[in-house]
Amino acid sequence: MTPETVMSLAYQGMRVTLLLAGPLLLTALLTGLLVSLFQAATQINEMTLSFIPKILAVFTVLVLAGPWLLKLITDFTRELLGNIPTLIS
């Protein structure tokens, strides 16, 4: 296996990881920001208030983007496993 092949696999793996985690992390970030702004505006200092909206928002995005995320990881895995014979030589 050449160094270029290893770097290509690493790049593809990192790309897939970012595409899988990105929507969920951005949703949690934006939801946390909105809840923090709401807490600052209303002066509610409850630490646990942000957990339920974050969980609901991430769950909603997971339900909506789930088929795309599943297709992405299965396509990557299928391509990776299909290329094993070419990677060994």
C-alpha positions as CSV (number, residue, x, y, z in Angstrom):
1,M,0.0,0.0,0.0
2,T,1.5,3.3,-1.0
3,P,1.5,6.4,1.1
4,E,-0.8,8.1,-1.3
5,T,-3.4,5.4,-0.8
6,V,-3.1,5.7,3.0
7,M,-3.6,9.4,2.8
8,S,-6.5,9.0,0.4
9,L,-8.2,6.6,2.8
10,A,-7.5,8.9,5.8
11,Y,-9.0,11.8,3.9
12,Q,-12.1,9.9,2.9
13,G,-12.5,8.7,6.5
14,M,-12.2,12.1,8.0
15,R,-14.6,13.5,5.3
16,V,-17.2,10.9,6.1
17,T,-16.8,11.5,9.9
18,L,-17.3,15.2,9.4
19,L,-20.3,14.7,7.3
20,L,-21.8,12.3,9.8
21,A,-21.1,14.4,12.9
22,G,-21.6,17.8,11.4
23,P,-25.3,18.2,11.2
24,L,-25.8,16.8,14.7
25,L,-23.1,18.9,16.3
26,L,-24.2,22.1,14.5
27,T,-27.8,21.5,15.7
28,A,-26.7,21.1,19.3
29,L,-24.5,24.2,19.0
30,L,-27.2,26.4,17.5
31,T,-29.8,25.1,20.0
32,G,-27.5,25.7,22.9
33,L,-26.9,29.2,21.6
34,L,-30.6,30.0,21.3
35,V,-31.3,28.7,24.8
36,S,-28.4,30.7,26.2
37,L,-29.7,33.8,24.6
38,F,-33.2,33.1,26.0
39,Q,-31.7,32.5,29.4
40,A,-29.8,35.7,29.2
41,A,-32.8,37.7,28.1
42,T,-35.1,36.3,30.8
43,Q,-32.4,36.0,33.5
44,I,-33.2,32.4,34.1
45,N,-30.1,30.7,35.4
46,E,-31.2,27.1,35.3
47,M,-28.3,24.9,34.3
48,T,-30.4,22.0,33.1
49,L,-32.7,24.0,30.9
50,S,-30.6,23.6,27.8
51,F,-30.5,19.7,27.8
52,I,-34.1,19.0,26.8
53,P,-34.2,21.4,23.8
54,K,-30.8,20.1,22.6
55,I,-31.9,16.4,22.9
56,L,-35.1,17.1,21.0
57,A,-33.3,19.1,18.3
58,V,-30.6,16.5,17.8
59,F,-33.2,13.7,17.8
60,T,-35.3,15.6,15.2
61,V,-32.2,16.2,12.9
62,L,-31.3,12.5,13.4
63,V,-34.8,11.4,12.3
64,L,-34.8,13.8,9.3
65,A,-31.2,13.2,8.2
66,G,-30.9,9.6,9.3
67,P,-31.5,8.0,5.9
68,W,-28.9,10.2,4.3
69,L,-26.4,9.6,7.1
70,L,-27.0,5.8,6.9
71,K,-26.6,5.8,3.2
72,L,-23.4,7.8,3.5
73,I,-21.8,5.4,6.0
74,T,-23.0,2.3,4.2
75,D,-21.7,3.5,0.8
76,F,-18.3,4.3,2.4
77,T,-18.1,1.0,4.1
78,R,-19.2,-0.9,1.0
79,E,-16.6,0.9,-1.1
80,L,-13.9,0.3,1.5
81,L,-14.6,-3.4,1.8
82,G,-14.9,-3.7,-2.0
83,N,-11.5,-2.1,-2.5
84,I,-9.6,-4.5,-0.1
85,P,-8.2,-6.6,-2.8
86,T,-6.7,-3.6,-4.6
87,L,-5.4,-2.1,-1.4
88,I,-3.5,-5.2,-0.4
89,S,-1.4,-5.5,-3.6
